[in-house]
Amino acid sequence: MVDEKLLMFQLKRDNWEVIDVMDNWLYVFDHLPRKMRLCVDFKVQGYSNKEIALLLHCSVNCVCNHLLKAKKRLLRGESII
């Protein structure tokens, strides 16, 4: 099992590649709301928050909020619907 503190540190540093080493990230990812899932998907692909906002036709602040909530859900390893 991967150390949760290390994962939290990596995600705070905006290192989204770290979710690949998480045990149940795919289950949690599949249960995220659609726009939140798209934000995470684009972020993992290397897009900036501004680029994601342009692609999804929303504000940069909205993208930041989606990513923050997704980080919390991924770190908890649970699905909140």
C-alpha positions as CSV (number, residue, x, y, z in Angstrom):
1,M,0.0,0.0,0.0
2,V,1.2,3.5,-0.9
3,D,1.8,6.0,1.9
4,E,-1.2,8.4,1.9
5,K,1.0,11.4,3.1
6,L,3.3,11.0,0.1
7,L,0.3,10.9,-2.2
8,M,-1.2,14.0,-0.7
9,F,2.1,15.8,-1.0
10,Q,2.5,14.8,-4.6
11,L,-1.1,15.9,-5.4
12,K,-0.6,19.2,-3.6
13,R,2.4,19.8,-5.9
14,D,0.1,19.2,-8.8
15,N,1.7,15.9,-9.7
16,W,-1.3,14.1,-11.1
17,E,0.7,11.1,-12.5
18,V,0.8,9.8,-8.9
19,I,-2.8,8.6,-9.1
20,D,-1.6,5.6,-11.2
21,V,-0.1,4.1,-8.1
22,M,-3.2,4.3,-6.0
23,D,-5.1,1.1,-5.3
24,N,-8.7,2.1,-6.1
25,W,-8.2,5.2,-8.2
26,L,-10.1,3.9,-11.2
27,Y,-13.2,3.0,-9.2
28,V,-13.2,6.5,-7.6
29,F,-12.5,8.2,-11.0
30,D,-15.4,6.4,-12.6
31,H,-17.8,7.7,-10.0
32,L,-16.7,11.3,-10.2
33,P,-19.2,13.8,-11.8
34,R,-18.7,14.2,-15.6
35,K,-17.1,17.6,-15.5
36,M,-14.8,16.7,-12.6
37,R,-13.7,13.6,-14.4
38,L,-12.9,15.6,-17.5
39,C,-10.8,18.1,-15.5
40,V,-8.8,15.3,-14.0
41,D,-8.4,13.5,-17.3
42,F,-7.1,16.7,-19.0
43,K,-4.8,17.5,-16.0
44,V,-3.3,14.0,-16.2
45,Q,-2.6,14.6,-19.9
46,G,-0.7,17.7,-19.0
47,Y,-3.1,20.5,-19.8
48,S,-2.9,23.7,-17.7
49,N,-5.9,24.9,-15.7
50,K,-6.4,27.7,-18.2
51,E,-6.4,25.3,-21.2
52,I,-8.9,23.0,-19.4
53,A,-11.2,26.0,-18.7
54,L,-11.1,26.9,-22.4
55,L,-11.9,23.3,-23.4
56,L,-14.8,22.9,-21.0
57,H,-16.1,26.5,-21.4
58,C,-15.9,27.4,-17.8
59,S,-13.8,29.6,-15.5
60,V,-10.3,28.7,-14.3
61,N,-11.7,29.0,-10.7
62,C,-14.3,26.3,-11.6
63,V,-11.5,24.0,-12.9
64,C,-9.5,24.6,-9.7
65,N,-12.5,23.7,-7.6
66,H,-13.2,20.5,-9.5
67,L,-9.6,19.4,-9.2
68,L,-9.5,20.2,-5.5
69,K,-12.6,18.2,-4.9
70,A,-11.3,15.3,-7.1
71,K,-8.0,15.3,-5.1
72,K,-10.0,14.9,-1.9
73,R,-12.1,12.1,-3.2
74,L,-9.2,10.3,-4.7
75,L,-7.2,10.5,-1.5
76,R,-10.1,9.3,0.6
77,G,-10.6,6.5,-1.9
78,E,-14.3,6.8,-1.7
79,S,-17.1,7.7,-4.1
80,I,-19.4,10.5,-3.1
81,I,-22.4,10.7,-5.5
